[in-house]
């Protein structure tokens, strides 16, 4: 039976990269500030959702992935690269 989980049991494969790119942003960007940037771009995620994404506890839709990549200034492929 197929399960919608990454090989390591996480609910997404982009969370670690989201965290990595967020921490590498030019200006120090907390999860709360990143959530604010996402909201300004039109994606309604709060700090807790960002935390759960980065920890692999939350699924990420294609729409969310595209907007997250845009705010981080990277391609969505970069977020999916294991």
N, C-alpha and C positions, 0 to 999 in steps of 0.2 A: 504494500500500500504506500502510495506517495504521500510525503508530508511536506508542507510548505515551510521548510527550514533549511538553513545553510548546513553545510557538512558538520560544523561545530555546534549545531543546535540553536544558533541564533536565529531570530526572526527576520534578519536582513543581512546583506553582505556589504552594505555601504556604510554602516555606522562607524566603523573604525576609521575609514577614510574621511568621513564627515568631520570627526573629531580632529584628525590629523590636519586637515586643511583649515579648519576653524582656528586651531591653535597657531597655525602658520600665517594667519592674516596679518597684514602690516601693523594694524593697530590692535592692541590686546582686546580680544573679543570673547566675553563670557558667553555661556549658554543663553543667559537672559538677553544679552545684547544681540546675539545671533537670532534669537526668536523675534526680537523687535525688528531686525533687518528683514527677516522673512515676511513679517506682517506688513511692513512698508512696501514690499514687493508684491503683496497680494496673497500670501499664503498664511492661513490662520493656524499657526502652531505656537504653543506657549513653551516656556522654559522646560516644563516637565516632559513635553513631547520630544524636544530636542535631546534631553537627557536619556529618555527611553530609546530613541533612535540610536544614539551613540553607544549605548550599552547593549544593543541588539535585542531589546525587549519588545520593540514595536515594528510592525510591518511598515514599509514605505511604498506609497503608490507611485506610479510613473509620473503623475503630475507633480507630486511633492519632490521626487528625485530631480526632475527638470528644474524646478524653481530653486532648490537647494544648490544645485550645481551653478546656476546663474548667479546667485548671491555670493557664492564662494569664488566665482570667477574661474571655474574649471569646467571641463566637459563632463557630461554624465558618465561617460565611459571611464573617466579617471576615478569616479566614485565606486564603480563596479569592479575595478581591477583588484583582484585578491593579492 
